[in-house]
Amino acid sequence: MMNVIPSKYAVILNDELIKNGLHTELEYWDGYKHIDIAILKAKMYIELDGIHHFTDPKQIQADFKRNHFSDGDDFDTFHIPNIIIEHHCEAVAKAITELVLQRKENK
C-alpha cells in the first residue's frame, strides 16, 4: 500500500468535519482502495470528485466498480464534487454531521 496524499478538498472538508466534532480518517484504506474520508462509526465513505469523475467514461466505469466493492461491508459512499466543497463546505459538513449523529443514535 502506497502513501497517498489527500486532495486539497478532502483536507478542507475533513477539517470542517473535525471542527464539528466528528472522528474521521483521511485516505482510509479499506483493503481494496483509498477512501478520501471515512467515518467508520457511521459506516460512511466520502469521496471528493474532480471534473474527470463526471466527464471521463473510463473514470465513471472505475467509480462504479469502486462503489460496488463497498456494498459488501455495508458502507455508504457519498460523492461530492470539489466545486461544492469550494463554495458550500460548511453547509455540507453540517449536513454530514447531522446524518452521522442520526446513524449513531439508530445503532
C-alpha positions in Angstrom: 0.0 0.0 0.0 1.4 3.3 -1.0 1.3 6.6 1.0 -1.4 8.7 -0.6 -1.6 12.5 -0.2 -5.1 13.7 0.4 -6.6 16.2 -2.0 -7.0 19.9 -1.1 -10.7 19.5 -1.0 -10.6 16.4 1.2 -8.5 18.2 3.7 -10.8 21.2 3.7 -13.9 19.1 4.3 -12.1 16.9 6.8 -11.0 19.9 8.8 -14.6 21.2 8.9 -16.0 17.8 10.0 -13.4 17.6 12.8 -14.5 21.1 13.9 -18.0 19.7 14.1 -16.7 17.0 16.5 -16.6 14.0 14.1 -13.8 11.4 14.1 -12.7 10.9 10.6 -9.9 9.2 8.7 -8.3 10.7 5.7 -7.2 8.4 2.9 -8.6 5.3 4.7 -7.5 2.0 3.1 -10.4 -0.4 3.0 -8.4 -3.3 1.7 -9.2 -2.5 -1.9 -8.9 1.2 -2.4 -8.2 4.5 -0.6 -11.2 6.4 0.6 -10.9 10.2 0.7 -12.6 10.5 4.1 -14.0 7.6 6.2 -16.4 8.0 9.1 -16.2 4.4 10.4 -18.7 4.5 13.2 -21.3 5.8 10.8 -20.3 3.4 8.0 -19.8 6.2 5.7 -17.2 6.9 3.0 -16.9 10.3 1.4 -15.3 10.7 -2.0 -14.4 14.2 -3.3 -14.6 14.2 -7.1 -13.0 16.4 -9.7 -14.5 17.1 -13.1 -12.9 13.9 -14.6 -15.2 11.8 -12.5 -18.1 13.2 -14.5 -16.6 13.6 -18.0 -14.3 10.6 -18.5 -16.1 7.4 -19.3 -13.2 5.3 -18.0 -13.3 7.1 -14.7 -17.1 6.7 -14.5 -16.7 2.9 -15.0 -13.9 2.7 -12.5 -16.1 4.6 -10.0 -18.9 2.0 -10.5 -16.5 -0.8 -9.6 -15.1 1.1 -6.6 -18.5 1.8 -5.2 -19.7 -1.8 -5.7 -16.8 -3.1 -3.7 -18.1 -1.1 -0.6 -21.6 -2.7 -0.9 -20.4 -5.9 0.8 -19.3 -4.1 4.0 -22.5 -2.1 4.5 -20.7 1.2 3.9 -22.5 4.0 2.0 -20.4 6.1 -0.3 -21.2 9.8 -0.7 -19.7 11.6 -3.7 -19.2 15.3 -3.6 -17.9 17.4 -6.5 -14.9 19.5 -5.5 -16.7 22.7 -6.6 -19.4 22.0 -4.0 -16.8 22.0 -1.2 -15.2 25.1 -2.7 -18.4 27.0 -2.3 -20.5 25.3 0.3 -18.2 23.4 2.7 -19.7 24.5 5.9 -23.3 23.6 4.8 -22.1 20.2 3.5 -20.2 19.5 6.7 -23.2 20.4 8.8 -25.5 18.1 6.9 -22.9 15.2 7.1 -22.5 15.8 10.8 -26.3 15.6 11.4 -26.5 12.4 9.4 -23.6 10.8 11.3 -25.3 11.7 14.6 -28.6 10.2 13.4 -26.8 7.0 12.4 -25.1 6.7 15.8 -28.5 7.1 17.5 -30.0 4.3 15.4 -27.4 1.7 16.4 
